Amino acid sequence: MEKYGDALLCVRYRFDEVRGVKLSLPAISMREAMRNMRGDLEEYAVRKLLESQGVHGTGTLQKDDPKELLDVYNFSISFNLEDLLVVASTTGMPIKPVTSSLFPIAAITAGAYEPTTRKATVCSGGRSMEEYVFEFPASMTIVGFPKDFGYSSPSLDYRATYRKAGNELTVTRDLRDKTATNICTSGYQAEYQKSARSILRDLRSQILISN
């Protein structure tokens, strides 16, 4: 949970398989990382992770049992931040995690405008689900937030929802990368980049907050 004054944000992640992909690499990688982390170092690891993003605070980690060999893995981070947001009149706050995951939804847009390679490249599919729950104090007001958004193509399915209840906003983002092979042609990569550009509008959206 992120704290601005006494506002909180809970961030949850989920990784799993999609369309016959036998193993979810992000789930496997995250499970391995959690398996190698000592329980008494989790709070320290979260604090250092926050500092690596330029913010300061404390937090705790909640996770599935990393010893279970499944293609699905869930984890969430709850944290208190001291210096994330300053509200002056009306402020726009980007909707994105302070801490990232091994398969962040925003990562698919990293090469959206890069030149398409002429050769086949290594690739993989999977599914990533992110949820953010923003709870703002009475001194702040949510004056604007995005509309629900959906997009589907042969390579990607994406859906985002935004639900306001009082001074709380719940955001869900669900990405299905339908790539079903480990080698992708130049043509497939070009279509993938086109799909990534189509969801940038939602990934760059903001919440408008006023005090």
SERO-4910 file (N, C-alpha, C, O; in steps of 0.05 Angstrom, whole numbers):
BEGIN
 pado doro    nc1    nc2    nc3   cac1   cac2   cac3    cc1    cc2    cc3    oc1    oc2    oc3
  Met    A     17    -24      0      0      0      0     17     25      0     36     27     16
  Glu    A     11     43    -17     26     68    -19     11     89     -3    -14     90     -4
  Lys    A     24    106     11     11    126     28     20    154     20     43    161     20
  Tyr    A     -1    171     14      4    199      9    -12    214     31    -36    216     28
  Gly    A      1    223     52    -14    233     75    -25    209     89    -11    194    102
  Asp    A    -52    204     86    -62    179     96    -78    164     74    -97    150     80
  Ala    A    -69    168     49    -81    153     27    -65    128     22    -40    127     26
  Leu    A    -79    106     14    -66     80     11    -70     69    -17    -90     75    -30
  Leu    A    -50     53    -26    -52     39    -51    -43     11    -47    -20      6    -38
  Cys    A    -59     -8    -54    -52    -37    -53    -46    -46    -82    -62    -41   -100
  Val    A    -24    -59    -86    -16    -69   -113    -15    -99   -112     -1   -111    -96
  Arg    A    -29   -112   -131    -28   -141   -133    -21   -150   -161    -27   -136   -181
  Tyr    A     -7   -172   -163      1   -183   -189     -7   -212   -191     -8   -226   -171
  Arg    A    -11   -221   -216    -16   -250   -221     -4   -257   -248     -7   -242   -267
  Phe    A      9   -279   -249     20   -289   -275      9   -317   -280      7   -333   -261
  Asp    A      3   -323   -305     -4   -351   -311      0   -356   -340      9   -339   -355
  Glu    A     -8   -381   -349     -4   -390   -376    -27   -381   -394    -47   -372   -384
  Val    A    -23   -383   -420    -44   -376   -439    -41   -392   -465    -19   -395   -474
  Arg    A    -63   -401   -476    -64   -414   -502    -44   -436   -506    -29   -435   -526
  Gly    A    -43   -454   -488    -26   -477   -492      3   -474   -486     19   -492   -489
  Val    A     11   -450   -477     39   -446   -469     42   -462   -443     30   -456   -423
  Lys    A     59   -483   -443     60   -502   -421     71   -490   -396     62   -497   -374
  Leu    A     90   -472   -398    102   -461   -374    101   -430   -375    108   -419   -396
  Ser    A     94   -418   -353     94   -389   -352    121   -380   -341    127   -383   -318
  Leu    A    138   -369   -359    165   -361   -350    165   -340   -329    181   -342   -310
  Pro    A    147   -319   -330    147   -300   -308    140   -312   -282    152   -306   -261
  Ala    A    121   -331   -282    113   -344   -257    136   -361   -246    141   -362   -222
  Ile    A    150   -375   -264    173   -392   -256    195   -374   -244    206   -381   -223
  Ser    A    201   -352   -258    222   -334   -248    216   -322   -221    233   -320   -204
  Met    A    191   -313   -218    183   -300   -193    183   -321   -170    191   -315   -148
  Arg    A    174   -345   -176    173   -366   -156    202   -372   -147    207   -376   -123
  Glu    A    221   -373   -166    249   -379   -159    260   -357   -142    275   -362   -122
  Ala    A    254   -331   -148    264   -309   -133    254   -310   -104    269   -305    -85
  Met    A    228   -316   -101    216   -317    -74    226   -341    -59    228   -340    -34
  Arg    A    232   -363    -72    242   -387    -59    270   -382    -47    277   -393    -26
  Asn    A    285   -364    -60    312   -359    -50    314   -336    -30    336   -330    -21
  Met    A    291   -324    -24    291   -301     -6    284   -310     23    263   -322     27
  Arg    A    302   -304     41    296   -311     69    273   -294     80    271   -270     74
  Gly    A    256   -306     96    233   -292    107    240   -268    123    225   -248    122
  Asp    A    262   -268    138    270   -245    154    282   -223    138    287   -201    149
  Leu    A    285   -227    112    296   -205     95    275   -193     76    281   -175     61
  Glu    A    250   -202     78    230   -192     60    224   -163     64    223   -148     44
  Glu    A    222   -154     89    216   -125     94    239   -108     84    235    -86     73
  Tyr    A    264   -117     88    287   -102     79    288   -101     48    294    -80     37
  Ala    A    281   -123     35    281   -124      6    260   -105     -6    266    -91    -26
  Val    A    237   -103      7    216    -85     -2    226    -56      1    222    -40    -17
  Arg    A    238    -49     23    248    -22     28    269    -14      7    268      8     -3
  Lys    A    287    -32      1    308    -26    -19    296    -24    -47    306     -9    -63
  Leu    A    275    -40    -52    262    -38    -78    249    -11    -82    251      1   -103
  Leu    A    236     -1    -61    224     25    -62    245     47    -66    241     65    -83
  Glu    A    268     45    -52    289     64    -55    301     64    -83    309     85    -93
  Ser    A    301     41    -96    311     40   -123    293     55   -143    302     62   -165
  Gln    A    268     60   -135    249     75   -152    248    104   -144    232    119   -155
  Gly    A    266    112   -125    267    141   -118    248    149    -97    244    173    -93
  Val    A    235    130    -82    217    137    -61    226    123    -35    243    105    -36
  His    A    215    131    -12    223    120     13    199    111     29    178    125     29
  Gly    A    202     89     43    180     79     60    186     51     69    208     41     66
  Thr    A    165     38     80    167     11     89    144     -5     78    124      6     69
  Gly    A    147    -32     78    126    -48     67    129    -77     73    149    -86     85
  Thr    A    109    -93     66    109   -122     70    101   -135     44     89   -123     27
  Leu    A    109   -161     43    104   -177     19     85   -200     25     88   -214     45
  Gln    A     65   -204      8     47   -227     11     50   -243    -15     50   -232    -37
  Lys    A     52   -269    -13     58   -286    -36     48   -314    -33     43   -324    -11
  Asp    A     44   -327    -56     38   -356    -57     63   -371    -47     85   -361    -46
  Asp    A     58   -396    -40     80   -414    -32     98   -419    -56     89   -431    -76
  Pro    A    123   -410    -56    140   -413    -79    149   -442    -84    161   -448   -105
  Lys    A    144   -460    -65    152   -488    -69    133   -503    -86    140   -525    -96
  Glu    A    109   -493    -90     89   -507   -106     95   -502   -136     97   -479   -145
  Leu    A     99   -523   -151    107   -521   -179     83   -519   -197     74   -538   -209
  Leu    A     72   -494   -198     48   -489   -214     55   -468   -235     75   -453   -233
  Asp    A     37   -466   -255     41   -446   -276     28   -419   -269     29   -400   -285
  Val    A     17   -417   -245      5   -392   -236     19   -383   -211     24   -399   -193
  Tyr    A     24   -357   -209     37   -347   -184     25   -319   -178     24   -302   -196
  Asn    A     17   -315   -153      6   -290   -144     24   -278   -122     34   -292   -105
  Phe    A     27   -252   -123     40   -238   -101     31   -209   -100     22   -198   -120
  Ser    A     32   -197    -76     25   -169    -73     44   -156    -54     56   -169    -37
  Ile    A     45   -129    -56     63   -113    -39     46    -92    -26     31    -77    -39
  Ser    A     48    -90      1     34    -69     16     56    -50     27     74    -59     40
  Phe    A     53    -24     22     74     -6     32     64     21     38     43     30     28
  Asn    A     79     35     56     75     62     65     96     79     53    120     75     58
  Leu    A     89     99     37    109    117     24    108    144     37     87    155     44
  Glu    A    131    156     40    134    182     53    134    205     33    128    228     40
  Asp    A    140    200      7    145    222    -11    137    216    -40    153    220    -59
  Leu    A    113    205    -44    105    198    -71     91    220    -86     97    225   -109
  Leu    A     73    234    -72     55    253    -86     51    278    -71     47    278    -46
  Val    A     53    301    -85     47    327    -73     23    338    -89     25    342   -113
  Val    A      1    344    -75    -23    354    -88    -24    384    -84    -25    394    -62
  Ala    A    -24    399   -107    -27    428   -106    -50    435   -125    -48    433   -149
  Ser    A    -73    443   -113    -98    448   -128   -106    421   -141   -115    403   -127
  Thr    A   -104    419   -167   -111    394   -181    -86    381   -193    -71    395   -207
  Thr    A    -82    356   -187    -58    342   -195    -65    317   -210    -83    302   -202
  Gly    A    -50    311   -232    -53    286   -246    -33    265   -236     -9    271   -235
  Met    A    -43    241   -229    -25    220   -219    -26    197   -238    -47    185   -242
  Pro    A     -3    189   -250     -3    166   -269    -11    141   -255     -6    137   -231
  Ile    A    -25    124   -269    -34     98   -258    -13     77   -266    -14     66   -288
  Lys    A      6     73   -248     27     53   -253     38     44   -226     36     59   -207
  Pro    A     50     21   -225     61     11   -200     87     25   -193    103     31   -210
  Val    A     91     31   -167    117     41   -158    137     19   -159    160     23   -167
  Thr    A    129     -5   -152    147    -29   -155    137    -45   -178    113    -49   -182
  Ser    A    155    -56   -194    148    -70   -218    149   -101   -212    155   -109   -190
  Ser    A    142   -116   -233    142   -145   -231    160   -156   -253    172   -141   -268
  Leu    A    161   -183   -255    177   -195   -277    163   -194   -304    175   -198   -324
  Phe    A    137   -188   -303    121   -187   -328    102   -163   -327     78   -167   -329
  Pro    A    113   -139   -324     96   -115   -322     81   -110   -348     93   -113   -370
  Ile    A     56   -103   -346     40    -98   -370     52    -76   -387     52    -78   -411
  Ala    A     62    -55   -374     73    -33   -389     98    -41   -405    105    -26   -424
  Ala    A    111    -63   -398    135    -71   -412    130    -78   -442    148    -76   -458
  Ile    A    106    -86   -448    101    -94   -476    102    -70   -495    105    -74   -519
  Thr    A    100    -46   -484    101    -23   -502    129    -12   -505    133      8   -520
  Ala    A    148    -24   -492    176    -13   -492    187    -11   -520    201      9   -526
  Gly    A    180    -30   -538    191    -29   -565    169    -23   -585    173    -29   -609
  Ala    A    147    -10   -577    125     -5   -595    132     12   -619    121      8   -641
  Tyr    A    151     30   -615    159     48   -637    187     43   -648    198     59   -663
  Glu    A    198     20   -639    225     13   -649    223      2   -677    202     -9   -685
  Pro    A    244      4   -694    243     -9   -720    239    -39   -718    251    -52   -701
  Thr    A    223    -50   -735    217    -78   -735    241    -93   -746    252    -86   -767
  Thr    A    250   -114   -732    272   -130   -742    265   -145   -767    242   -152   -771
  Arg    A    285   -151   -784    280   -166   -809    282   -196   -804    274   -211   -822
  Lys    A    293   -204   -782    297   -232   -776    278   -241   -755    267   -225   -739
  Ala    A    274   -267   -753    258   -279   -732    272   -275   -705    296   -274   -704
  Thr    A    256   -271   -684    267   -266   -658    255   -284   -637    234   -296   -642
  Val    A    268   -286   -615    258   -302   -592    235   -288   -579    236   -263   -576
  Cys    A    214   -302   -572    190   -290   -560    176   -310   -542    183   -334   -542
  Ser    A    156   -301   -528    141   -319   -510    114   -305   -503    112   -281   -506
  Gly    A     95   -321   -493     69   -310   -485     65   -313   -456     82   -322   -441
  Gly    A     41   -305   -447     34   -307   -418     12   -288   -412      1   -274   -429
  Arg    A      5   -287   -386    -16   -269   -377     -7   -255   -352      4   -267   -334
  Ser    A    -13   -229   -351     -6   -213   -327    -31   -197   -319    -43   -184   -335
  Met    A    -38   -199   -293    -61   -184   -282    -51   -166   -260    -37   -175   -242
  Glu    A    -58   -141   -262    -50   -121   -242    -74   -108   -230    -93   -102   -245
  Glu    A    -74   -103   -204    -96    -89   -191    -85    -68   -172    -67    -73   -156
  Tyr    A    -96    -44   -174    -88    -22   -157   -113    -12   -142   -133     -6   -155
  Val    A   -111     -9   -116   -134      1   -101   -124     27    -87   -109     26    -68
  Phe    A   -134     50    -97   -126     76    -86   -147     85    -66   -171     86    -73
  Glu    A   -139     91    -42   -157    101    -21   -147    128    -12   -126    129      1
  Phe    A   -161    149    -18   -151    176    -12   -165    187     13   -187    179     19
  Pro    A   -151    205     27   -163    217     52   -185    236     45   -189    244     22
  Ala    A   -200    244     65   -222    263     62   -214    290     51   -230    304     38
  Ser    A   -188    297     55   -178    323     46   -174    323     16   -169    345      4
  Met    A   -175    300      3   -171    298    -26   -196    289    -40   -212    274    -28
  Thr    A   -200    297    -65   -224    289    -80   -215    279   -107   -199    291   -121
  Ile    A   -227    256   -115   -222    245   -142   -240    260   -161   -264    256   -160
  Val    A   -228    277   -178   -245    293   -196   -246    282   -225   -262    291   -241
  Gly    A   -229    262   -231   -229    250   -257   -213    224   -258   -193    221   -245
  Phe    A   -223    205   -274   -209    180   -277   -217    168   -305   -238    176   -315
  Pro    A   -201    150   -316   -206    140   -343   -232    123   -345   -242    113   -325
  Lys    A   -241    120   -370   -263    102   -375   -252     74   -379   -228     70   -385
  Asp    A   -269     53   -377   -261     26   -382   -250     24   -411   -259     39   -429
  Phe    A   -231      6   -415   -218      4   -441   -213    -25   -448   -206    -41   -431
  Gly    A   -218    -32   -473   -213    -59   -482   -201    -60   -510   -207    -42   -526
  Tyr    A   -184    -80   -515   -172    -82   -541   -165   -112   -546   -157   -126   -528
  Ser    A   -169   -121   -571   -163   -149   -578   -151   -150   -606   -160   -137   -624
  Ser    A   -131   -167   -608   -118   -172   -634   -109   -201   -634   -111   -214   -614
  Pro    A    -99   -211   -657    -88   -238   -657    -66   -243   -637    -61   -266   -629
  Ser    A    -51   -222   -629    -28   -226   -611    -34   -218   -583    -21   -229   -564
  Leu    A    -52   -199   -578    -57   -189   -551    -87   -185   -545   -102   -177   -562
  Asp    A    -94   -191   -520   -120   -183   -509   -114   -166   -485    -98   -173   -468
  Tyr    A   -128   -143   -483   -124   -125   -460   -150   -113   -451   -166   -105   -468
  Arg    A   -153   -112   -425   -177    -99   -414   -170    -85   -388   -155    -95   -371
  Ala    A   -181    -61   -385   -176    -45   -361   -203    -35   -351   -220    -27   -366
  Thr    A   -207    -36   -324   -232    -26   -312   -225     -6   -290   -204     -8   -277
  Tyr    A   -243     13   -286   -240     33   -266   -266     36   -250   -286     43   -261
  Arg    A   -265     32   -224   -289     32   -207   -285     50   -183   -266     46   -167
  Lys    A   -301     71   -181   -300     90   -159   -322     85   -139   -345     81   -147
  Ala    A   -314     85   -114   -333     82    -92   -325    102    -70   -306     96    -55
  Gly    A   -339    124    -68   -331    144    -48   -304    156    -56   -301    165    -78
  Asn    A   -286    154    -38   -259    165    -43   -239    143    -49   -215    145    -44
  Glu    A   -249    121    -60   -232     98    -67   -235     91    -96   -258     92   -107
  Leu    A   -213     85   -110   -214     78   -138   -199     52   -142   -176     49   -134
  Thr    A   -213     32   -153   -201      6   -159   -196      4   -189   -214      7   -205
  Val    A   -171     -2   -196   -162     -5   -224   -153    -33   -229   -137    -44   -214
  Thr    A   -164    -46   -249   -154    -73   -257   -144    -72   -286   -157    -60   -303
  Arg    A   -122    -85   -291   -111    -87   -318   -104   -116   -323    -90   -129   -307
  Asp    A   -114   -127   -345   -110   -155   -352    -99   -157   -380   -113   -150   -399
  Leu    A    -75   -167   -382    -62   -171   -408    -58   -200   -415    -46   -214   -398
  Arg    A    -67   -209   -438    -61   -236   -448    -44   -234   -472    -53   -225   -493
  Asp    A    -19   -242   -470     -1   -243   -493     -5   -271   -505      3   -291   -493
  Lys    A    -18   -272   -528    -26   -297   -540     -5   -310   -557    -10   -329   -572
  Thr    A     19   -300   -556     42   -312   -570     44   -342   -562     49   -347   -538
  Ala    A     42   -360   -581     42   -389   -574     67   -403   -584     67   -427   -587
  Thr    A     88   -388   -590    113   -400   -599    136   -386   -587    133   -364   -575
  Asn    A    160   -397   -589    184   -385   -578    200   -370   -599    219   -356   -592
  Ile    A    192   -373   -624    205   -358   -646    184   -344   -662    165   -356   -672
  Cys    A    187   -317   -664    167   -301   -678    179   -288   -704    202   -279   -704
  Thr    A    164   -289   -725    172   -277   -750    172   -247   -749    161   -235   -731
  Ser    A    185   -235   -769    185   -206   -771    157   -195   -774    150   -174   -763
  Gly    A    140   -209   -790    113   -200   -794     97   -201   -768     81   -183   -763
  Tyr    A    101   -222   -752     86   -224   -727     95   -201   -708     79   -189   -694
  Gln    A    121   -196   -708    131   -174   -691    119   -147   -698    113   -131   -681
  Ala    A    116   -143   -724    104   -118   -733     75   -115   -724     67    -93   -715
  Glu    A     60   -136   -725     32   -136   -716     31   -133   -685     14   -120   -674
  Tyr    A     51   -145   -672     52   -143   -642     57   -114   -634     44   -104   -616
  Gln    A     76   -101   -648     82    -73   -642     57    -55   -647     52    -37   -631
  Lys    A     43    -61   -668     18    -46   -674     -2    -49   -651    -15    -29   -643
  Ser    A     -5    -73   -641    -23    -78   -618    -13    -63   -593    -30    -52   -579
  Ala    A     13    -64   -588     23    -50   -565     18    -20   -566     11     -7   -546
  Arg    A     20     -8   -590     14     20   -593    -15     27   -588    -22     48   -579
  Ser    A    -32      7   -593    -61     12   -590    -69     14   -560    -90     26   -554
  Ile    A    -54      2   -542    -62      3   -514    -46     24   -498    -50     27   -474
  Leu    A    -28     38   -512    -12     59   -498    -30     80   -486    -24     91   -465
  Arg    A    -52     87   -500    -70    108   -490    -79    102   -462    -80    120   -445
  Asp    A    -86     77   -457    -96     70   -430    -73     69   -410    -76     78   -387
  Leu    A    -51     57   -418    -28     54   -400    -17     81   -391     -4     83   -370
  Arg    A    -22    102   -406    -12    129   -399    -33    146   -385    -28    170   -381
  Ser    A    -56    134   -379    -77    149   -366    -71    157   -338    -52    146   -325
  Gln    A    -86    177   -327    -81    188   -301   -106    191   -285   -128    191   -296
  Ile    A   -103    193   -258   -124    200   -240   -121    230   -234    -99    239   -228
  Leu    A   -142    245   -235   -141    273   -227   -151    276   -198   -173    267   -191
  Ile    A   -133    288   -181   -139    291   -153   -138    321   -146   -121    336   -155
  Ser    A   -157    329   -129   -157    357   -120   -159    358    -90   -170    341    -77
  Asn    A   -147    380    -79   -149    384    -50   -164    410    -44   -167    417    -21
***
